[in-house]
Amino acid sequence: MTSISGAEMVDWNLAVATATRLVRPGPEVTRDEARAVVAELRGHARTSERHVREFTRMIPDGAAVPDTPVLVVDRAGWVKANVAGFRELLTPLLGKMQERRAGAPGGAVLGAVGGKVTGVELGMLLSFLASRVLGQYETFAPVSRDLPAAASGGRLLLVAPNIVHVERELEVAPHDFRLWVCLHEETHRTQFTAVPWLRAHLEGEIQTFLGATEVDPMTVLERIREAAQSFAGARPDAEHGDEGRSLVELVQTPEQREILARLTAVMSLLEGHADFVMDGVGPQVVPSVAEIREKFQQRRASGAGRLDAALRKLLGLDAKLRQYRDGERFVRAVVGQVGMEGFNRVWTSPNTLPTKAEIDRPADWVARVHGKGSEGGGESREG
């Protein structure tokens, strides 16, 4: 754990305690109902693996791929897993901050106080997200005694109370909805188990992004102040388009924005591919898939009230919704032009991943990777 004179840069235990205390209680279920939900989700996860592999053809028949555990968790379990993941991923950045702060006057005291504050803030963020996430493939999951993961990292989380909450809210068939969710999340697991270089590539991009972070406190405060003024309309000299960015984006350096563009393209691909697979497999195995898809899309677009919408904007979660839409459009257009095997060339190497511009113009990716002209057959739109 990164620390200064024994003081943690981030109080991870406080983050878990804060999130667990603040997170909303899940829907009311009996003990027998809870056991049945857990058993069904585990069964759907196994079934989804076969359906996803057959549809995507990413893993040849008989090929050995790393296995990753499937964990059905409650909201507190999701919090613990994600705090462990944050801790694993942020260690290099926190080490950099430790070096900068160690020589500063009062660094140890600042570290102790800052660690508590950051722990509370992280806990508040996770408490907001913990009641909304249905499932998650944890790419950088560390192995622990109570949260198993693959030796190379990775585990699939299914958040049972959130799945039950949403299926009741949407008034859809529970069996169908649970399988539908598992199809999406299993696609993510297949992406990372079938493409060995993908995890290391993403980790490299994220670490480069974190390495470019301004660690001087005054610089960070100045960027946050400018971001806040831009959102409030108090900066007449604000860059064109700043009003459309989240606070997270506005406090980044120019170098980080370039990295973020690449990460956005990859995440759009992964999320869009999962939606495409979910829709492709769904009609054969989920009888009410059309109803579920329509209701769920409406829920995604509307959020859950004004506070939820404000937090989504602040944290950049509205950008994630665009990733689902734009990525799915990209995958559908490419498969329509060159077929599933042609699309699967996207997994060849980092060089065959789409750029952010190509996510908006799928025909340009086809032309670059397949050497085909962009006219005809490929859906595109102006970025």
N, C-alpha and C positions, 0 to 999 in steps of 0.2 A: 504494500500500500504506500502510495506517495505521501510523504509527510515532511514537515519542517519542524525540527526539534520536537518530534513526537506529535505535532499537530497535523491532522489530515487536511489536505487541500480540499477534499470533498468528504463530508461525513456520510459515508454510504449507509451506515446503519440508521442514521437519522432520516435519510431519504426514504428508506423502506418503512420506517415507523410512521413518518409523516403521511406517505401515500396510503398506507394501510388504514390509518386513522381517518383520513379524509374521504376515501373512496366510498361511493354510494353502495348500500347493500344490494345484493343481487335479488332476482325475483324469488318469490316464495315457492319452495318445492318441498315435498316430503323427502325423507331419507331414501325411501324406495324409489321415488321419482328421480332423485339425484343419481342413484346407482344405475338406473336404467339409461339415463342420458349419457353417463360416462361410458357405459358398455357399448351403446349404439355408436357413439362418436369413434371409439376405437375400432369397431367393426367397419364403419364407413371409411376410415383412414386406410385400412387394409384393402378394401374394395376399390377405393379411388386410385391406389397405386397401379393396379392392373389396367384400369380404364385409361388413365393418363398416359401410361407407357404405350398402350396400343394406339392411341390417337396421335400422340406427338411423334412417335417413332424416333425418339432421341436416344433410346437405349436398345441396341441390337438384342435379339432373342439370345438368351443364354449368357449375356455379358454380365460380368460381376461388377457391381458398383458398391460404394461404401453405404452401409446401412446407418440410418439416423433414428433415434428414438422419437416416439410420438407421446407427448405428455398432455393429458387432459387436466387443466388447471382451473382454479378459481381466480378471482381478481387479485387477491393477495399473492398467489403463486405467480401470476403474470408479472406483477411488480418486482418480486424477488429475482425472477429470471432476467428481466430487463436491466435491473440495477447491476447484476453480475456482468451482463453484456456491455453496459456503459463503462463499467470499471475496467474491463479488459481492453476496450477500444481506446479509452482516453488516457491510459497510462503514459504513453509517450508525450502527449501534450502537457499533462500534469507534471511530468518530470522537467519539461522545459520551463514551465512556470515556477517550479521549485527553485531551479537554478537562478532565475531572474530575481526571485523574491528573497532568497537566502541572504544576499548581501545588502538588502535594503534595511534602513533603520526600522526597528520594531517588526521585522519580518515574521518572527515566530508568533507574536500576538495577532498580527494581521492574518496569518495562516490559520490560527485557531478560530478566530471569529469568522473569517471568510468561509472556512470549511463548514461551519454550522449553517451559515446563511445559504450557501450553495446547496447543502443537503436538504434544507427546507424547500428551496425553490424547485429542485429536481423532484422532490416528493410531491409537491403541488402539481407539477406538470404530469407526472405519472398517474396521480389520482384522477386527473381529467381523462387521460387516455385509457386507463384501465377498465373503464366501464363501456368503452366503445370498440375495442379491438375484438374481432371474432376469432381470428387465428393469426399465426405468425410463424414464418420459418426463420429461426434465429441463426443467422449465418455465422456469427462470431461468438457463439455460446461457449463459455468455458466449462470444463467438466467439474462437477461438484458432487458431494455425497448425496444430497437430496434432489439435485437437478441434473440427471445424467445427460450426456451429450456424446456425439461421435468423437473418436480420438482426434480427428482432424477439425473438430468444431462442427456445430450444427445440430439443431433439434427442432421438431415441429411442435408448436404449442396450439392447442385448441381451448379457447376460454369458454367453458361450459355455461356459466350464468349469462354471459353476453349473448350467446347463441340462443338460449331459451328466451331471453328478454326480447330479442329482435323478432323471433318467429311468432311470439305472442303479439307483439306490437303490429306486425304486418298481417297477422291472421292468416298464416300460410300453414300448409301441412308440415308438421314437425319432422317427420321422417325424410321428406323430400328436401326441406331446407337444410337439414344437417348434412345430408349427402352433398348437396350443392356447395356448401361452404368447404367441405373436405376436398372436393374436386379442385377448388381454387388453390387451397393451401398445399395440396399434394403436388400441384404443378410447380410451385416454388421449390419444393423438396427435390423434385425430379430435375429441375434446372441446375441445381448446385451439385447433385450427385452425378449427373450425366456429363457435366462440363467441368473437368478437374481444375482448370485454370481460373474459373470465374471468381471463386472466393478470394484467391490471392490478388487478382486484378482489382477487385473492389476494395480490398483492404489497403492496397497500395495507393489507390486514388484517395481514399478517406484519410490515410495517414499524411499524404502530401497536403491535403486540404487543411488538416489540423496543424501541420507544421508551418503553414503560412499564416496562422492566427497571430494577430497582434497581441502580445502578452503584456505590453505596458499598460497598466490600469488606466492611466489618463487617456491613452489613445483609444482604448475600448470605450471609456465613458464618453469621449467626444463623438465617436461614431454612433453610439446609442442616442446621444442628444440630437445629433443631426437627423437620425432616423425618425425620432419622435416628432421633431419639428416638421419633417417632410410629411408625415402622416397627418399632422394637425393643420397643414396648409400654411405654415408660418415661414416657409423658405421660398421666397420668390425666385431664387436661383437654383431651385431643385432640378436635378437632371430630368429630362423628359422621360416619362415612364416610371419614375420612382414611386408614384402614387399607386402603381399596380403591384409593387413588390411587398413581400412580407418583411417584418422587422428582422427576421433571421437573415434574409438576403441583403438587407440594407447595411448591416454591420460587417459585411465581408469586404475583403480587399479585392482589387481587380484580379489578382492571380487566383484567388479563391472562386471568383465568379466564373472564370474559365473552367476550373475543375468542376464546379457545380453544374455547368452546362453538360459536361461529359457524364457526370453522375446522373443527371436528370434524364439523359437519353437512355442510359442503361436501365434505370428504374422504370421508365416508361415502357421499355421493351419487356421487362420482367412482369410488370403488372398487367400490361396489355395482353401479353401472351397467356397469362393465367386466366384472364377474362375470356379470351378467345377459346381456350381449351374448355373452360367451364361451359360455354355456350355450345361448343361443338359436341361434347360428350353428353351434356344435359338432356337433350330430347330423347336419347335412347334409354337413359337410366333414371331420369327424374321426371315423372309424369306431369307435374305442375310447374315445370321450369319457366314457361312463358309468364305465368302469373308472378312467380317469385322474382324474376328478372325485372319486370316492370315496376313492381312495388319497391324493390330494393334500389333501383335507379332513382326513383322519386325520393327515397329516404336519403340517399347519398347527396342528391342535389340540394335538398332543403335544409339539411342539418337538423338541429333540435332547439330552435329558438334563437333569439338575438344574442344572448351571451355566448352560446355555442358558436354562432357565426363569427362573432368578434374574435374569439380565441382561435378559431380556425385561420382567420386572416392573419392574426398576430404571429402564429406559429408556422405559417406557411402550409397548413394542411389542405387548403383549397388547391394548392399546386398538386398535391397527391391525387385529388379527384381528376384533375386534368390529365395526369399520367395514365390513369385507367382509360380514359376516353381516347386520348391521342395514341397511346401505345396499342390499344385494341384495333384502332383504325389502320395503323401501320401494319400490324400482323395480318389483318384480313386482306389488305390490299396486296401485300407481297405473296401470300399464299394463293390469292386469286390469280396472280400473274405467273408465278413460277412453281406453284404447288408446294406441298409440305416439305418434300425433300429439298427443294430449292430454298425455301425459307430457312431450313435447318443449317444452311451454310453460315447463318449469323453466329452460330456457336463455334466456328472454326478457330478463331483467335480474337484477341482484342481489336485487331485491325478490321475485322468483319462486323464488329458491332456498329449499329447506326449512330450517326452524329445527331445532335439535337435538330439540325436542319433537315436531316433525312427522315426523322420521325414525322415531320410535317409533310415531307415530299417522298413517299415510299418509292416512287419510280426512280428517284435519284440513287437510292441504295441499290436497287436492282441493276441499274446501269453500271454502277461502280463495281459491284461484286460479281455480277453475272455477265457484264459486258454487253447488255442488251439496251436498245434504245428505250427512252422513257415514254415514247408515244404509245397510247393504246393499252388498255387493260389494267393500268395501275392507277388507283385512286390517289389524288393529291390535292393539296390546297395551299394557298399562299400562307407563309408563316408570318 
